[in-house]
C-alpha cells in the first residue's frame, strides 16, 4: 500500500517458500527460482523456519537463502551502508557502498568431513569471478559519482586466493583511471570502519568478508532498519531484506516494516522511479523524527499497520 500511495503499481506474484513442507525443499526452491526468473525482479524476505537450516543443493547442505542465490545465478550483492535521519547513530550522513562477490569463497559451503572429528572447508577463488565483480564495482562507482574503490582482503596470509583477488582488482582498475583504488586488510578494515567509516567510499570484497562487514556497516548506520541487499545476476535482480529471525512476532502485528520497505524503495529506483522513492524516503524520515508511530523495536508502541499508515499520511 505504501508503494501504491505514490502511484507505483506493480503486478506482484507471491512466491511462498514454506521450508517446513513435506515436499523436497530443493524442489520448492527450484519452483520459486523459476517464478523469479520469469518476473526478472523480486522483493525477497529472509527464508526461515523448520527445515531452513540446510538444503542439499550442489556439493552439500546449504542455507536455503544461499541455495536460492545459486539457483538464480546471482553473483553480486550491493549493500548500501547509509545512516537514516531519525535513527540514532554515531555516524550521521554516512554513505558507503559495499559490493560483495557471492558465488565463491568459503561461504559457498563446500565442506566435508575428512575423518571423524576433522572437517575441511574449501575456499575457491577464480580470476573470472574476480574480474566480473571488480569491473562491476568500478562501473557502479562511475555511474554514481563515487571517487574511490577499496579492495578488502587477507592477502598477507592467504597469498594465493586473496592474492589472486587483489591482483585482479588492480588489473581491472587500470581501465578506470578516473577512479582511485586502494586496498585494506579485512581486520584493519573492521577497525577503520568503527573509528572513521567516512574513510571509505566503495568497498569491494569476497563473499565471507562481505557477509560480515555488511552487518557491521548496518550497525554503524543505525541498525538493521537501514540495511538491504541488491543481489545481481545476468537474468534477474533480487531486492532482499536482511533482517534476522523473529518468529515470536508472527501474528502480533508488531514487526518493524522498514527492513522490507527499504529494499522496496531500492526497487523503485531500479525502475527509474526516483521521485516516488524520494517521497517515501522523506516520509519515513518524518515519521522516525516525530517518534509517535514507531514499532516497539524502534522505541514506540505502534503496530506495523499504524506505522505504515503514518508513513502514507506523511506523504499527503
C-alpha positions in Angstrom: 0.0 0.0 0.0 2.9 2.4 0.6 4.2 1.9 -2.9 0.7 2.3 -4.3 0.2 5.5 -2.4 2.9 7.1 -4.6 1.5 5.7 -7.8 4.0 2.9 -8.1 1.8 -0.1 -9.0 3.2 -3.5 -9.7 1.7 -6.8 -10.5 3.1 -8.8 -7.6 3.4 -12.6 -7.9 3.6 -14.0 -4.4 6.1 -16.8 -4.0 5.9 -18.8 -0.8 8.8 -21.0 0.2 7.5 -23.0 3.1 10.6 -24.6 4.4 8.7 -27.0 6.7 6.7 -28.6 3.9 6.9 -32.4 3.4 8.0 -32.0 -0.2 11.7 -31.9 -1.0 12.9 -28.4 -0.1 15.1 -28.3 -3.2 12.1 -28.7 -5.4 10.2 -25.9 -3.6 13.2 -23.6 -4.0 13.6 -24.6 -7.7 10.0 -23.7 -8.4 10.5 -20.3 -6.6 13.6 -19.7 -8.7 11.6 -20.4 -11.9 9.0 -17.8 -10.9 11.6 -15.2 -10.1 13.3 -15.7 -13.4 10.0 -15.2 -15.2 9.5 -11.9 -13.4 13.2 -10.9 -13.6 12.8 -8.8 -10.5 12.0 -9.9 -6.9 11.4 -8.4 -3.5 12.6 -11.1 -1.0 12.4 -11.6 2.7 14.7 -14.0 4.6 13.8 -17.7 4.4 13.5 -19.0 8.0 11.6 -21.8 9.8 11.9 -25.5 10.5 13.9 -27.2 7.8 15.7 -24.0 6.7 19.0 -24.7 8.4 20.3 -26.8 5.5 19.2 -27.7 2.0 21.1 -30.2 -0.1 21.8 -28.3 -3.3 25.1 -28.8 -5.2 28.0 -30.2 -3.3 26.5 -30.4 0.1 23.9 -29.0 2.6 23.4 -25.2 2.3 21.4 -22.4 3.8 18.3 -22.0 1.6 19.0 -18.3 1.1 22.4 -19.1 -0.3 21.0 -22.0 -2.4 18.3 -19.8 -4.0 21.0 -17.3 -5.0 22.9 -20.0 -6.7 19.9 -21.3 -8.5 19.2 -17.8 -9.8 22.8 -17.3 -10.9 23.2 -14.2 -8.7 26.9 -13.1 -8.5 27.0 -9.7 -6.9 25.4 -8.2 -3.8 25.3 -4.5 -3.3 24.8 -3.4 0.4 24.4 0.4 0.9 25.6 1.5 4.3 23.6 4.7 4.9 22.5 6.4 8.0 18.8 7.4 8.2 17.7 10.6 9.8 15.7 9.8 12.8 17.6 6.6 13.7 20.2 7.0 16.4 23.8 6.6 15.1 27.2 7.9 15.9 27.8 8.5 12.2 25.3 10.9 10.6 25.5 11.4 6.9 27.2 8.0 6.4 27.1 6.8 2.8 29.3 3.8 1.9 28.6 1.3 -0.8 29.7 -2.3 -0.1 30.0 -4.7 -3.1 30.3 -8.4 -2.4 31.0 -11.3 -4.7 28.5 -14.0 -3.8 29.5 -17.1 -5.8 32.8 -18.2 -4.3 35.0 -18.2 -1.2 34.3 -20.4 1.9 30.8 -19.0 2.1 29.9 -21.2 -0.9 29.6 -24.0 1.7 31.8 -26.7 0.0 32.9 -28.7 3.0 33.2 -32.3 4.1 34.5 -34.4 7.0 37.9 -36.0 6.2 37.9 -38.3 9.2 36.0 -38.4 12.4 36.5 -35.0 14.1 38.3 -33.3 11.2 36.4 -31.1 8.7 37.7 -29.4 5.6 36.1 -26.3 4.1 37.2 -25.2 0.7 37.9 -21.6 -0.4 37.5 -21.4 -4.2 38.6 -18.2 -6.0 38.7 -17.8 -9.8 40.1 -15.0 -11.9 36.9 -14.8 -13.9 34.7 -14.2 -10.9 37.2 -11.6 -9.5 37.3 -9.8 -12.9 33.5 -9.8 -13.1 32.9 -8.3 -9.6 35.7 -5.8 -9.9 34.5 -4.5 -13.2 31.0 -4.2 -11.8 32.3 -2.3 -8.8 34.2 0.2 -10.9 31.2 0.7 -13.2 28.9 1.3 -10.2 31.4 3.8 -8.9 31.5 5.7 -12.2 27.7 5.6 -12.5 27.1 7.0 -9.1 29.9 9.6 -9.0 32.0 7.7 -6.4 35.6 8.6 -6.1 37.4 5.5 -4.7 37.1 1.7 -4.6 38.8 -0.1 -1.7 39.6 -3.8 -2.1 39.2 -5.7 1.2 41.3 -8.8 1.5 43.6 -11.0 3.6 46.3 -11.4 1.0 49.0 -11.1 3.6 48.1 -14.6 4.8 46.1 -16.2 2.0 48.6 -15.2 -0.6 47.2 -17.3 -3.5 43.5 -17.0 -3.0 43.2 -13.4 -1.7 46.3 -12.6 -3.6 44.6 -13.5 -6.9 41.6 -11.3 -5.9 43.8 -8.3 -5.1 45.9 -8.7 -8.2 42.8 -9.0 -10.4 41.2 -5.9 -8.8 44.4 -3.9 -9.6 44.4 -5.1 -13.2 40.8 -4.1 -13.7 41.4 -0.7 -12.0 43.8 0.2 -14.8 40.8 0.5 -17.1 39.2 3.1 -14.8 41.9 5.8 -14.4 39.3 8.3 -13.1 38.5 6.1 -10.0 41.1 5.9 -7.2 41.8 2.3 -6.0 43.4 1.2 -2.8 43.2 -1.9 -0.5 42.9 -2.8 3.1 43.3 -6.0 5.1 39.9 -7.1 6.3 40.7 -7.0 10.1 42.1 -3.5 9.7 39.0 -2.5 7.7 36.8 -3.5 10.6 38.9 -1.3 12.9 38.8 1.6 10.4 35.0 1.3 9.9 34.5 1.7 13.7 37.0 4.5 14.1 36.1 6.5 10.9 33.8 4.9 8.3 33.9 8.1 6.3 37.3 7.0 5.1 35.6 4.6 2.7 33.5 5.1 -0.4 33.1 1.8 -2.3 34.3 -1.3 -0.5 34.8 -4.4 -2.7 35.3 -7.8 -1.2 34.8 -11.6 -1.5 31.9 -13.5 -0.1 32.6 -14.2 3.6 34.1 -10.8 4.3 31.1 -9.1 2.7 28.7 -11.0 4.8 30.4 -9.9 8.0 31.3 -6.3 7.1 27.8 -5.6 5.7 26.2 -6.3 9.0 28.9 -4.3 10.8 28.1 -1.4 8.5 24.4 -1.8 9.2 25.2 -1.4 12.9 27.2 1.7 12.3 24.5 3.2 10.2 21.8 2.8 12.9 20.7 -0.9 12.8 19.1 -3.4 10.6 16.3 -1.0 9.6 18.9 0.8 7.4 20.0 -2.2 5.6 19.1 -4.1 2.4 20.8 -6.1 -0.3 20.5 -5.8 -4.1 21.5 -9.1 -5.5 22.5 -9.0 -9.1 22.6 -11.7 -11.8 22.7 -11.8 -15.6 19.0 -12.6 -15.8 17.4 -11.1 -12.7 17.7 -8.7 -9.7 16.6 -9.7 -6.2 16.0 -6.9 -3.7 16.4 -8.5 -0.3 15.6 -7.7 3.2 18.4 -8.5 5.6 16.5 -8.8 8.9 17.1 -11.5 11.4 14.8 -14.2 12.7 11.9 -13.1 14.9 9.3 -15.9 14.9 7.9 -14.6 18.2 6.5 -11.6 16.3 4.5 -13.7 13.8 0.8 -12.7 14.1 1.4 -9.9 16.6 1.4 -7.0 14.2 4.4 -5.5 15.9 7.2 -6.3 13.3 9.3 -3.4 12.0 8.3 -2.8 8.4 11.5 -0.8 7.5 13.7 -3.9 6.7 11.3 -4.8 3.9 10.3 -1.2 2.9 14.0 -0.2 2.4 14.7 -2.8 -0.4 11.3 -1.9 -1.9 12.4 1.7 -2.2 15.6 0.5 -3.9 13.4 -1.5 -6.3 11.6 1.7 -7.3 15.0 3.3 -8.1 15.8 0.3 -10.3 12.8 1.2 -12.4 13.8 4.9 -12.5 11.0 5.9 -10.2 13.3 8.2 -8.3 10.7 10.8 -7.4 8.4 8.2 -5.9 11.3 6.6 -4.0 12.3 10.0 -2.6 8.8 10.7 -1.4 8.7 7.5 0.6 12.2 8.2 2.0 11.2 11.6 3.2 8.0 10.3 4.7 9.9 7.6 6.6 12.4 10.2 7.9 9.5 12.4 9.1 7.8 9.5 10.9 11.1 8.5 12.6 12.0 12.0 13.6 8.5 12.6 15.0 8.7 9.4 17.0 5.0 9.0 17.6 4.2 6.0 15.3 7.1 3.6 15.8 7.1 -0.2 16.4 8.4 -1.4 19.8 11.9 -2.3 18.5 12.2 1.4 17.4 11.2 2.6 20.8 7.5 3.1 20.2 4.2 1.4 20.9 2.6 1.3 17.5 1.7 -1.7 15.3 3.2 -2.4 11.9 0.0 -1.2 10.3 -0.1 2.0 12.4 3.4 2.9 11.3 2.6 2.1 7.7 -0.4 4.4 7.9 1.7 7.2 9.4 4.2 6.9 6.5 1.3 7.1 4.0 -0.2 10.1 5.8 3.2 11.9 5.8 3.2 11.8 2.0 -0.1 13.8 1.9 
